[in-house]
Amino acid sequence: MFANKDKVVKRPAVRPPNGTRPASSPHPSRGGNAYSPEVRDQVIAMWQNGTLYNNPALSLLRMQHKFPCRRICSRWIQQFQAEGNTRAKRRTGNRHSLREVNGQDLVNLALYRAVRPKAYIDEVRAYLHNRNPANPPYSQSQIVRAEQRLGLFQKVGSTTSDCAYLPLNQFKHDQYWGAAYPDGVMGESTRDVIDLDESCFKLESQNRKYGKVTRQRRCDARGKYRKGAGTISLLMAISGDERVGEAFSFHRTYTEGGTNQWRFYNYMLELCDWLDVNRNGRSFLFTMDNLNLHKHPMIINMIHSRGHRVVYRAPYWSCDGAIEYVFNTIQTNLQVDVNGVGDVYQLVNKINTIIAHMPHFKRYFIHVGFANN
């Protein structure tokens, strides 16, 4: 009998940037989408015929939100008397900002992020405004869109020691990647390199530090209580050498004490014996950090006597070691396990299981800078 209002336009599936999201669309009586021109013309026609008011059928339709209320009808009548039409106002919604980060401000943004990648977005806004006070401060959404245009992505932050950038250590770092053996690893195939190091894991490694609850509640959950007890020392070596269905790694775990000279020597002896059996006739290049026990003459002589070589990474440049990212993968997998472990022996079994399910390690070597060969 009466024309219905236009259908509500659905919101887009992908959320637009801040400041550009369309508002929700409530019923027209509460400021939503406008009624169609046919409904407006029908109201004016009923008003002119004297059938708009004191009509019980219209009261029922208004209760069902199928006909405009009296206030809206009165406004349309006033608009018709004043302007001669009942056209709906044009909906503008939230306007997309036409002012974006361009020109020298975009260059300053790129330079600032290169120098201070961990800066908060408000620090970036303040820096750009201080460099060009004539421009009003940019909004957060404008900075985000500019960073997307520059190809910047949010990542987990890390910190490299200031000592790594001392002239001597910077020289050793450049030499490690830019010189051939015995000074560096340039030209070495990933399948001939073995990176090794030690790491420590605790039962606390599985404790999740953060969670989300309502403000008045504690972020508490049932689980195994562990605090300051249970430590595992892991000695591990990985290589970019790959075989079908087999990952090239060698590790040992210790439930008591850390890594000392005697323990490391025995580990290296076991590793060389394992290579003699499983990679007979192959000569490998060992890479490790500058820990004193790694550079002991007894270790160096044993490596050379077995037909292998060794190169030490630059001090404070742990990011050059592929094994460091393997340890990070193990740590992440420990935290993902929702069931957790109750003692150090279960922790050892969990670490062994994680390592067994790591298919290959070549990608870790490529990630730190080795050639894909």
Order of alpha helices (4+ residues) and beta strands (2+ residues): alpha-alpha-alpha-alpha-alpha-alpha-alpha-beta-beta-beta-alpha-beta-alpha-beta-alpha-alpha-alpha
